[in-house]
Amino acid sequence: MKRMLFVAVLTALLIVPCLATAALLPEHSRIAVMDLGGRKGFTTNDVNARNLEKAATDYVIEALTDSGRFDVIDKVLVEDFLAAERISTVGIIDPERAQRIGNALGVRYIVYGNVDGVGADTGGVNVVGSGVEVHNARAVLIIRVMDVASGDIITMAKGTGKSKSSKVSGGTEALGFVTVGTKKISQAAVHNAIKKAAYDAADKIVGDLYGTAKG
């Protein structure tokens, strides 16, 4: 009797951790990433520039591919298939449209979301004597993974990123800078912040789905 009880307890101890870390998606699930939408109501500390959502979408695709957990459909194929079906895929996607997307692409899962904010920190410093202005570009992305068969959101993540931008005050205005309120930050810093936010969101999604979330 004691031996049977011992075996039962040992089995339970072995099974519970496995259940706790069980993946919500099979490894290398085929997924399609939709174009991210923008957030309405940009403030004076936001960059209201063109093509930021397209860039963010590309970085999300890159980050999810680099994770090695998914088979991500080529973006051009996604655009061509859905354009032929006349299905809009930007921003928030309802379950009915998600099912149409899944049928058109032959996928069970889609990734979508929005750029929640891209801009500059309200602070910043002027390096005394050097004429250099330093600010941090910042980016926030909200990413969701949906099961198109059920319309359920399996997981979602908020990714954040920052990147330092510096500019010489009073110098010749260089190309590649965008105005944010009264500040100017480099487009390179903006894109780097978006990329960091995309990777941050992808890491969190992988952690939620496969039990490797960071603390």
N, C-alpha and C positions, 0 to 999 in steps of 0.2 A: 504493500500500500504506500509506504513511504517512498519507495523507488518510483512508483507511478506518479506520485505527486511531484517528486523532484524533476522527472522528465517533462511533466506538463508545464511546470514553472520555467524550466530551461527553454522549452520550445517557445513559450510566450515571450520570453526576453529576447529571443533571436528574431521573432517575427515582427514585434512592435517597431524596432528601429527601421526595418525594411519598409514597413508601411509608411513610416513617418517621412522617409526619403524617396518614396516612389515617385517616378516622373509623371507629370500630368500629360506630357506629350511623348510619343515614341521618339527615340533618337532619329535625327535626320528627317523629321517630318517636312513635307513639302509645303512651303508657305509663300504667300504673295504679299508684298508691301505696297500699300496704297500711297498716293501723294498726300503728304501732310497738309493740313489746312493752317490758316493763320488765326490769330486772336484778334477779335474786334476791339476797338477802343485803345489804340496805342497811346501811351503817355509821352510826355516830352523827354522821358528818359529811355524811350524805346526807339530802335532803329526801324523806320518804316521804309525799307528798301525792297527792291524787286528781287524775285527769285530766291529769297531766303528759305522759303518752304521747300522749293525744289532741291536746294543744297542740303537741307536738313533730311529730306527723304533719302538722298544719295548716301549720306553719312549713316543713317539707320540701316540701310541695306548693307553697307560695308561692315558695320559693327556686328550685325546678326550673322553675316557670312563668316567673319573672322572668329566668331565664337565656336565654329565647328559643330554646332548642334543642329543646324537646319539646312535644308536644301532650298535655297531662295531662288525663286523664278526671276529670270532676267527682266529688268525694268522695261526694256523696249518691247518685249513680248507681252508683258502685262498691259502696257499702254495700247499696243496694236489690237489685242484681243478685245479689250473693253471699249475702245473707240468703235470697233466694228459692231459691238453690241449696244452702243450708245448708252453706256452706263457711266454715270458720274462717280468718281471715287475720291474726291477731295474732302478732307476733314472728317467729320462725324458720319458714320455709316449705320443705317438702320438694319435690323435683321433681315428684312425682306430683300433689300438691295444686296446685302452680304451673301445671301443664298444664290442670287443671280450671278454674282461675281464668282462664287465657288463653282457653280455649274459651268460658267464660261471658261474658267481657267483650269478646272479639274483639281481644285485644292480643297482641303478640309479646313484650313486655318488662314486667316488674313491678319495683317498687322496694319493698324491705322492710328491716326491721332492728330495732334496739332502742335504748332510752335506757340508756346504760351507766352513767350516774351524774349526779345533779343535787344540788348541795349548796353548801357554803361552804368556802372555803379554811380551813386549820387555823389560819392566823394572823389578823391583823386588828389595828386600832389604836384606841386611845381618844384623841381629841383633847383634850389636857390643858386644863382650864379651861372647856371648852365642853360637857362631858357628852355628846359625840357619839361613838357607836361606829360604826366603818367596817369593813365586811367585803366580800369579793368573792364573789358568787354564781358558781358554775361549772357547766358542763354538758358532757357528752360523749355524742355520738350515733354509732352504727355503722350505716352505710347500705350496702345491697347492691343491685346491678342484676342480675336474672336473665333469661336467654333461656328462656322457658317451653317452647319447642319442643325444646330440647336438655337443659334442666335445668342448664345451666352458668351459673355466676356470672361475668358479663362483667367487672365491676369492683366494688370496694368502697372505702369511705372512712370515716375516723374524723374527725368534726367536733368541734371544741372551741370553747367560748365562755365569756367572763367578763363580769360586769357589777357595778359598785360599788353597794353598799347601805349606807345610813347610817340610824342610829336615835338619837334623843335618850334617853340613859340616865335612868331615874327618872321619865320623863314618863308621861302617860296612855297606856296601851297602845293603839296604833292598830290598826284593822282592816287587813288586807292584809299582815300579817307572818306568817312561818312559823318554827317553832323548829327549829334544826339543832344538836343537841348542847346546848351552853349558850348558843348565839348565836341571835339573831333577825335574819332577813334579809327584805327586802320581796319580795312576790310579783311585783312589777313587775320587780325585778332578776333573779329566777329566770326569768321568761318572756323577758326580754331576753337572758339567757345562752343559753337554749335556742334562741332565734331566731338568734343569732350562730353557734351550733354547727351549725344546719341549713344556713345559708348557706355556712359553711366546708366542710361535707361536700358540698354541691351544687357548689361551685366546683371541688373536687377531682375529683368525678365527671365534670363537664364537661371538665376538663383531661385526664383519662384517656381519655375517649371521643372527644374531638375534637382532641387534641393541643395544648391551650392550658393545660397544667398550670403552676401557679406554682412558681417555684423555692424 
